């Protein structure tokens, strides 16, 4: 399979557009995520898909019974914001869905015991789980006057769902197949995994025994990251923590400066589908020659953590893939030790003191070492992402706490 950093970068950009909107304007609508791919182009109405995919929810949390787990499947179909109903159909988001408290109640209850079986039509979006209390999704009018959902932003203290224990997985289900991942790009709270059956049987996001507690413990012990831990509720990703004043704005500056200094006098080689790019820092810009000339200004700590700004990755087949590999190298702190990128040996990731300890912790906690700890974590296929072009079923399991 072609490494994902050599494919479309659209998913990453939409994911951060969603998170960024929630942070910058908590009271405004955040557009529903396209997740991993565009929705089916021939879907003309908000209705059940011709080929719904069996979706099974398994509550193995051990800490919350089925009655205290609330499920939400929200997103878009053919550009319209929708939500899944318990009977497996899609309903459009409507401003009239807000109740007397000002929020919608799109929660799907789990079965009284055992597994919960649903049908997933063609759509792109997220599967949220809320434990103990319901989430407060609000239907609002977007910039065009259309109904849209304001999504929870667990990294914003003023968000109405801030106190709710919750998390999500992302997906796109369309005529091309099922594409899904567990994500920690914004925060980590509830350990969950996905099993996808079809042309093959595959799983991702499976946590080791005690993995959740290990992540919380590891970050409490790293002073610079300890303020990102919110009680036993969640850990805020360091990029959002930086915006909230919980993480130093210059934390990675010494490592970034050392990379810039090192590659003033030697080459860094980055290989993508387009070919190999060879770069050096010239006049404070990291300039690469090869299939095309691309260059990058010196990134800030925030640019590295969000894989944006100076490391923004347009979907152009040249600048984008190089930016993705650079972003991964900074987060994994492999750029100084490995002048040929991307590095595929996970044993050399996160070995320096100045590194993304948040991403390190969530990767360490999973059985296969895969997680989505930052936006370019799919470089060299280390993200908790799976896909199948002929899916027969998808299973989301809440792992033991």
N, C-alpha and C positions, 0 to 999 in steps of 0.2 A: 504494500500500500504506500502511495506517495506521502512523504511526511507532510503534515498539515501546514507547516510554516511555508511550504512551497505551493500551497493552494490558496484559495480565497481568504482574505483577511476580514471579510465583511462581518463575521460573527463577533470578532473581538471589538470592533468599533461600535457596533450596536449595543453590545453589553455595557460598554463604558458610557455611551450616550445615555442609556437608561439610568445607570448609577449616578452619573454626573448631574442629570436633571433633578434627581431626587434630592441630591445634596444642595445644589445651588438654589433651587426654588422648591422647598419642601411642600409648599401649599399648592403648587401647580401640578398639572398632570404629567406623569412620566409615560411616554408612549410604550405600549406593550412591546416586549422584545421580539425581534425576528429570530432570536436564538441562533440556530446553526445554518439556516438556509432560507430562501424565499419560500413562501407558501405556494401551493399549487396554482399555476396561472389560469387553469380552466375552471376553478371553483367560482360559481356565479352567485351563490346564495349562502346565507348563514344557515346551514342545516347539517345533518349527519352526513359524513362522507360515505361514498359508495362502498369503501372497504375499511370499516372501522377496525382499529387494532385493539385486541384485548389488553387492558391495563389492569394489573393486579397490585394492590397495596398491601404490604405485610408490615404489621406493627410488632417488631421485636425489640422495642426500646427498653422494655422491662421496667420502665419508670412511669409510664402513662398507659392506662387502659384505652381500649378502642373508643370509648365514650368521650375521652378527653383528648382525642386527636382529631383535628379539623383539617380537611383537605380542600385545596383550591386549585383549579386548573384554569388558567387565564392566559390570554394572548391575543393573537389576531388570525384572521382568515380573510384572504383577499383584500387586505388593507383595512378591514373593519375590526374593531376591538370586540372580543367575544369572551365568553366564559362557558365552561362545561357544566351541564346540568347532570343530576344524578342518573337520568335515564339515557345518557350518552349522546344527547344532542347539544348543539351550540346555540346559545342565546346571545343576542347583541347586548353590549353594555348600554345602559340607558340611565339618564340623569334621574329618572323616576325610581330607579332601584335604590336610591338612598332612602334610608328609613328615618324615623323621628330623631335618631341620634346623629344624623348627617352622614351615615356610612352604609355601604351595601352589606348584605349577608349572602355571600356566594359560597358559603361553606358546604362541603359535601360530607355527610357523616359516614364514618366507617361502619362496617357490619358489626352487629352486637358482639360477635366473637369471631376469631379466625381471620381468614383473608377477605379482602374487599375487592370485588370484581366490577370493573367499569369498561366502557368502550371509548376509545379515543379516536375521534374523527380527524380528518386532515386539518391541521392548524399548526402554528408555531407559538411557543410561549414557555411558561413555567408551571411546574407543579410545586405549590407551596404546601408545607405542613406546619401547623401551629399546635403546640402542645399546651394543654391546660386552659388556654383562653383563645378566643377567636381573633383573627387579624381585622384591622380596620381599613379595608379598601374603600376609596371614595371615588364615585363617578363624578367627573368634572367635564367641562367643555374645553377642548383643545384650541389651538390658535385658529383653526378653521371653523370652530363652532360645533365640531362633532364630539359625540360622547367618548370619553376616554377614561382610563383608570389611573388614579394616583397609587403607585405601588408602595409597599412598605420599604422604609429605608432604615434598617436596623443600626446604622452608624450615625444617625441624626437624633440627638436626645429629644428634640421637640416633636419627632414623628409620633403619631398616635399609637403606633404598634411597637414602639421602642421597648416597652416592658414585657412584650410577649415573646416567649421562646419559640422561634420559628426558623425555617430554612427553606431552600428550594433546589430543584433540579431543573435543567433547561432541555428543550427538545424542539425539533421540527419533524412533523410527520406529514409527508406529502406523497405524491405519486412516484417520487424517486426513492422513497424508503423512509427509514426512521433514523434520526441523527440526534444523539442525546449525550448529556454529560452531567455530572455532579459538579457544583461550582463553589469555590471558596474565594473567588476574586474580590467580592465585596466584604464578606465576613464568613466566619465559621461558627456554627452553633449545634446543629443536629447531624450526627453521623448517619449517612444513608448511602445505599448502593443501588445500582441499576443492573438488572439482568435482561439481556436482549436476545431473543431467540428468532431464528429464521433460517437463513442459509448456513448459519453456524450458531453455536451457543456461546455467548460471551458475557462477561460481567466487568464492572468497573466501580471503583469507590468503596470496595470492601475494607472495612476498618479492622485492624488487629484488636484482639481482646484488650480492653482498657485503653483503646486508642484515643478516644475523646479526652479522657482525663490526662493522658500523656501530653496532648497538644497544649492544654491549659497549663499544665505544670511546667512544660518546657519554656513557654513564653513568659510566665511569671518570673522565671529565673534569669531572663535576659533583661537587664535594666531598661534599655532603650525601648523594648517592646512590651514591658510589663503593664503600662498604662492602657494598652489596647484590650486587655482582658476585662470584661464587664461582668464582675461577680462570677457566677457559674452559668450565665445566660449565653454569652457569645464572646468571640474575639473579633474585633474590628480589623479589617485589612489595613496595613500600615499607610497606604495612600489616603484612605478616608481618615485615618487617624491623624495624619499630617494636616489635613484640612480642618480637622476639629481641634487642633492644638494639643493633641496627645502624642505626637511623634515629631522628632526634630526635623526641621526643614532642610538642614544641611547634613543629615546623618551619613549619607553615602558620599558626600563631597570628597573626602580624602581618596576613596577608591576611584571615583570618577576622574579626579585630577591625575592619579597615578596612571590610569589607562591612557589619558591624553598625553602625558609625558612620555610614557613607554613607546607609544606608536608614533611619536615624532621621529624616532630613529630606527624603526623596524616596521615590517609589514604585518598586517592582519588580513588573513584570507577567509572569505565567507563564501560557501558554496550553496547555491540555490538551483532550482530547476532551470533558470536562465543561464546558469554557468557559474564560474568562480569570479568573485570580485576581490581585488587586492587594494587595500587601503592604507593610507598614512594620514597623520594629522598635518595639515598644511594651513598656516595662518589661522589656527584655532578652529578649523573645520576638519572633521574626519572625512576625507575624500577618497572614494573608491572608484577605481577604473576596472573595466571588464566589458561585459555585454552592453553596459551603459555607464555613464559617469553619474554617481550619486554622492551626496555629501550631507553631513549632519553637524549641527552646532553642538557645543558642549551641553549635555543634558543636566538638568537639576535632579535632586533626589526625587522630587515629585514626578518628573518626566520618566525616570526609571521605574518607579513603583506603579505608575499608571500606564507605562508604555505608550506615552503620548507626548505632546509638545515637540521637543526636539527629536523625539523618537517616534513621531506619528508615522503610521504605516498605510499609505494609500494603496488601493487595490490596483496597482499598475504593473505588477510582475517583476519590477526591478527594485525601486526604492522600498516598497512595502516589505518584501521578503528579507532584504538586508536589515531594515529597521527591526523586524521581528527577531532575527538572530542576535543583533546587538542587544535588544531588550532582554532576551533570555540570558545572554552572557553576563550582563550587569547583575541581574537578579540572582543568578546562580554563582556569581563571582568566579567565572572561569576565563574571563578575557585576558588576564595577565598570565595565567599559567598555560593557556592553550591558544597559540596564535593561528590555529586552524579551527574554524567554527562552521557549523555548530558542533559542540562537544556532545558525544553520545554516551559517555561513560558516567553514569549517575554517581559513582563512588567519588568523583572529584567535584561534585556540586557542593556549594555552601560550605566550603572548607575554611574560608577566611573569617576573621572576626567581624568585619563589615560585610554583611550579606543579608539576604532576605530571610531572617530567621522564622518569620511567619510561614513562608512557603516551605522552608525546610521542615518545620514541625508537622504540617499536614501531610507532606509526602512520606515522612517517616512513619506516620500512623497508619498508612494503608498497606494492605498485604502485598500489592504489586508495585508499591512505590509511586503510584500515579495519583495526581491530584490536580486541581486547577487553582494554584496558589497565586497566579498573576496572569495578566491577559495574554502573554506570549508563552505560556507554559506548554502549549502544544508543539513548540519547536522540538524536533526530534522525537515527537510522540510521547511526551511524558505527562500529558493531561489525562484526566479521568473522563475520556471521551470514547464512545463506541458508535458504530453505525452499521446498518444492514439494509441492503437494497431490496430484500424480500422478507420483511419481518413478519413473524407470526404471533408475537406477543412481547410485552414489556412488563417488567416487574420491579417496582420500587419498594425497597425494604428499609425500614428504620432500624438501624443497628443498635445493639445494647449500649447503654450509657456507661 
